Amino acid sequence: MKRWKTSFTQSFQDLKDLRNLAAVSMLLAITVVLGFYRLQITEYLRIGFDPLAKELTAMLFGPVAGCAVAGLADIISYIMKPIGAFFPGLTLSAMAGSVIYGVILYRKPLSLGRVILANGLVTVFINLLLNTYWMTVLYGDAFMVLFPARALKQALMFPIDVILFYTVAKLLGKTGVLEGIRKTIG
C-alpha cells in the first residue's frame, strides 16, 4: 500500500515540472487525435488506438497524470467530435484504467509480465465489467445481453493491445525517446 501512495505522490510531484507538464500535454493531444481514428462496430462496440497514448502517459508520468489525461481526453474528444451520448461513468472508467496502468508500470522496468498484468486488470475489471455496466445504465439493455459480445471483443483485443503497447514501448525505448523523457522527469 505504501508503494501505491509513493507512486501517486511521485506522479503528482512530476506534474509540477513545466517540462513534464508540456510532455503530458503533448500526450493528451496525441490521445485526442488517436481517438478520432476508431472503428465503431456497433453502438456498444468500438475499437480505437487512443488507449496506447493513455498507457504511455501512465507509464511515464504515473497514475495522477494518466488519470488526468484519460479524463481530459474523454471530455475533449466528445466536445470536438461527439459520437453517441456523453456519460460521466465512462469517463471515470477511462480514468480508473489509467490509474491501474500507472500503479503497475510507473517507474518500473518495462516487462511483458507487467504489461499483461496491467492490461488484464483493465480488460476484465474496467472494459468488460464496469463499462458493460455503464452501457446497461446508459442504454437500458440487460447486462447479460451486452456481456457476450463485449467479452468476445475483449478476448480478441487483449493480445493485440498487449503486443501493440509492449512493442511500441520497447521501440520507443530502443530509440531513446523514453529515456529522454525519463531524464527530464528525473
N, C-alpha and C positions, 0 to 999 in steps of 0.2 A: 504494500500500500504506500510505503514511503517513496518507492521508486516512481510510482504514478504521480504523487504530489510533486516530486522533484521535476518530472518531465513537464508538468503543467507550469511550474514556476519558471523553469528554464525557457520554455516556449514563450511565455509572456515577456520575460526579460529580453529575448531575442527580438521581439517586435518593437522594442524601444529604440533600436538602432535604425537610423534612417536608411542605410543601405539595405538592411534586411526588409524593412517596410517596402522599399522600392521593388525588391525582388518578389516579395509576396504579392504586391500589386500587379506585377507582370504575370505571375502565375494565375492570378484572378482573371486577368484579361484573356489569357490563353484558355482558361476553363470556360469562360463565357463563349469564346469563339468556337471551341470544340463542341460546346453544347448545341450549336446550330447545325452541326453535322450529325444527325441521328436518324435512325430508321424507325419510323412509327409503324409497328406491325399491326397492332390493334389499339383500342382505347386504353387497354391495360398493359400492353407490352411495347417497350421501346428499347432500342439498342443504341448506345452512344459511346463516345470516347472521352467525354468530359471527366469521368472518374479518374482517368490516368493523371491529369493535371492536379486533381484534388489529392490523390495519393502521394504524388511527388511533393506537394506542398506540406502535407502532414509529415512525410518522411524527413524533409529538410528542415522544417521550421517548427514541428511539433504539433501537439493536439490543439493548442489555442489558435494558432494560425490556420491550421487545417479546418477547424470548426468555423472560423470567421470566413474563410474563403468559400467553403461549401455553402454557408448560409447566404452570403452576399451574391455568389454566382447564381444561386437558385432564384433569388429575387430579381437580380439584374436581367438574367436570361428571360424571365417571364415578362418583365417590363418591355424589353426590346423585341421579343418575338413570342407573344403568348400562344401557347398550344394547350388546349384544354382549360380546365379551371385551376386557379391558383389555390393551393391548400397548404396551410402552415405545417400540418403534420408531416408532409413530405419534405419540407424544408428542414424540420427537426431531424428527420431520418438521415438526410444528407449530412447534417452537422454531426450527428452521432456516429455515422460511419467514418467520417474524417477523424473524429476523436479516437476511434479504435485503431485506425491506421497510425495515427500519431503516437499513441501509447506503445504500440508494438514495434514500430520502425524507427522512431526518432532517436538520433544519436546512438544507434546500434549498427553493427556491421550488417550490410545487406546480405541476406541469405535466402535461398529458396524456401527453407522451412518457415522463416518469419513471414515471408510474402504469402505463403499458403495459409498460415495461421490467421493472419490479418484478413486476407480475402475470404477465408472460410467463415470466420466470425461475422463479417459484414454480409456475406451472401446469405447465411442462414438467418441470423437474428434481425438484420435490418432489411435487406432486399426481399427476402422470402416471407418472413413472419410479420414484421412491423409494417412494411409497405403494402402487403396484401391486406392487412387490417385497415390501413388508411384508405385503400381502394374500396373496401366494403362500406366504410363510413361515407366516403365521397360519392360513390355511385349507387349505393344501396343494394348491391348484389351480395349474396351469401359468401362467406369466407371460403367454403369448400367448393364453390362454383369456380372461383378465381384461382384457387390454390394449384390445381394440377397443371394448368398452362404456365403459370408463373414458376412452378417447381421445375418443369421441363426447360424453360428458358434459362433459369439459374444453373441447372445442371450442365447445360450446353455452354453457357458463358463462363462458368467458373474456371475451367482450364485455360480458356482463351484469355481471360482477364489476368490470370496468374502469369502466364507466359509473356503476354504483352507488357505488363508492368515490369516484370523481372528483366526482360530483355532490354527494354528502354532504359531502365535504371542502370543496368550493367554497361550498356553502350555509353550513356552519359558519364558514367564513372570512368570508363576507359579513355574517353576524350578529354577528361579533366574538368568537365563542366561542374559535376557535383563537388569535386574537390575545391574548385574555385569558389563556389557558393559557400561551402562549409568553412573555408578560411575567412570569409567575410563574417560569418556567424561567430567564429572564434570559439 
